[in-house]
Amino acid sequence: MKQIYTIGFTKKTAQEFFELLKNNAVAMVLDIRLNNTSQLAAFAKYPDIKYFLNAICNIEYIHDTMFAPSDEIMKNYKNKKIDWPQYKKDFAELLKQRNVDSYIKEKYSSKNNICLLCSEAMPSRCHRQLIAEKFAELFDDVKIKHL
């Protein structure tokens, strides 16, 4: 079984964030934000997050923008030019253009206990939910857990 976790750092303390990862035996945090230098939470800003994940939890950190929405899609959604259903359609088209299915199979098929990281507190309106579902679509026996 392949375990895929998702986590958002907003509305979490550093202690809550790192303990969730540690207590769930996460092996790799896959940061799928377009911009990983955001000031929203200092502990989640690169390069600090890479250091903290390694020092506190012995967790590998990878920032991979192949899974991030384009700046245009994000701006349109944040400015309410598009709703969530349209966001999902636009994001799905972007992933198709990027050939993400092949990319996931090539880069992440041998990885397990991956945690997809974004800023949103809840996964329901976050692209990390869509990427987790993409992993489940591509691999047999995937379990998704939102931390």
C-alpha positions in Angstrom: 0.0 0.0 0.0 1.2 3.5 -0.9 0.4 6.1 1.9 -0.1 9.7 0.7 -0.6 12.3 3.4 -1.5 16.0 2.9 -0.9 18.9 5.3 -1.5 22.6 5.3 0.5 24.7 7.7 -2.0 27.5 8.2 -3.6 27.5 11.6 -1.0 25.1 13.0 1.8 25.9 15.4 5.2 24.6 14.5 4.9 22.0 17.2 1.5 20.7 15.9 2.9 20.7 12.3 6.1 18.7 13.0 4.5 16.3 15.5 1.8 15.4 13.0 4.5 14.6 10.4 6.6 12.7 12.9 3.7 10.7 14.5 2.5 9.6 11.1 6.0 8.3 10.0 6.1 10.7 7.0 9.3 10.0 5.0 9.1 12.9 2.6 7.4 16.2 2.5 6.6 17.2 -1.1 6.1 20.9 -1.1 3.7 21.6 -4.0 3.3 25.4 -3.4 4.2 27.7 -6.3 6.1 29.9 -3.9 7.8 28.2 -1.0 9.2 31.4 0.5 5.9 32.7 1.8 5.9 34.6 5.0 2.5 33.1 6.2 4.3 30.9 8.7 8.0 31.3 9.3 8.6 27.6 10.0 7.2 26.7 6.6 9.4 29.1 4.6 12.3 27.7 2.6 15.1 27.1 3.5 14.0 26.9 7.1 11.5 24.2 6.5 14.0 21.9 4.9 16.3 22.3 7.9 13.5 21.8 10.4 12.1 18.7 8.7 15.6 17.1 8.6 16.7 18.2 12.1 13.4 17.5 14.0 11.9 14.6 12.1 14.6 13.2 9.8 12.2 13.8 6.9 13.3 14.5 3.3 12.1 17.8 1.7 11.4 18.3 -2.0 9.9 21.4 -3.6 8.3 20.4 -6.8 6.4 23.1 -8.8 5.2 20.6 -11.4 2.3 20.1 -8.9 1.6 23.8 -8.3 -1.1 25.7 -10.0 0.0 28.4 -12.4 0.1 32.0 -11.1 -2.8 32.8 -13.4 -5.0 30.1 -12.1 -4.2 31.0 -8.5 -4.9 34.7 -9.1 -8.2 34.0 -10.9 -9.4 31.8 -8.0 -8.2 34.2 -5.2 -9.8 37.2 -7.0 -13.0 35.2 -7.5 -12.9 35.3 -11.3 -13.3 31.5 -11.3 -15.1 29.2 -8.8 -13.8 25.9 -7.3 -15.3 23.7 -10.1 -13.6 25.9 -12.7 -10.4 25.9 -10.8 -10.4 22.1 -10.8 -11.0 22.0 -14.5 -8.2 24.6 -15.2 -5.8 22.8 -12.9 -6.6 19.4 -14.5 -5.9 20.8 -17.9 -2.6 22.3 -16.6 -1.6 18.9 -15.2 -2.4 17.3 -18.5 -0.3 19.8 -20.4 2.6 19.1 -18.0 2.2 15.4 -18.6 2.0 14.9 -14.8 0.9 11.3 -14.9 4.1 10.2 -16.5 6.1 12.5 -14.3 4.6 11.0 -11.1 5.2 7.5 -12.3 8.8 8.3 -13.2 9.8 10.3 -10.1 7.5 9.0 -7.3 6.6 5.4 -8.0 9.2 4.0 -5.6 8.4 6.6 -2.8 6.0 5.9 0.1 4.8 7.9 3.1 4.8 11.1 1.0 3.1 14.2 2.5 1.9 16.9 0.1 2.4 20.3 1.6 0.5 23.5 0.9 -0.7 26.4 3.0 -4.4 25.9 3.1 -5.7 24.7 6.5 -8.3 22.3 5.0 -7.8 20.1 1.9 -11.3 20.5 0.5 -10.5 23.6 -1.5 -6.8 23.0 -2.0 -4.9 21.6 -4.9 -3.1 19.1 -2.6 -6.4 17.2 -2.5 -6.4 17.0 -6.3 -2.7 15.9 -6.4 -3.4 13.2 -3.7 -6.3 12.0 -5.9 -4.0 11.9 -8.9 -1.6 9.6 -7.0 -4.5 7.4 -6.1 -5.6 7.3 -9.7 -2.1 6.2 -10.9 -1.1 3.6 -8.3 -3.0 0.6 -6.9 -3.8 0.5 -3.2 -3.2 4.2 -2.3 -4.5 5.4 1.1 -4.9 9.2 1.5 -4.9 10.8 4.9 -5.2 14.5 5.6 -3.2 15.7 8.6 
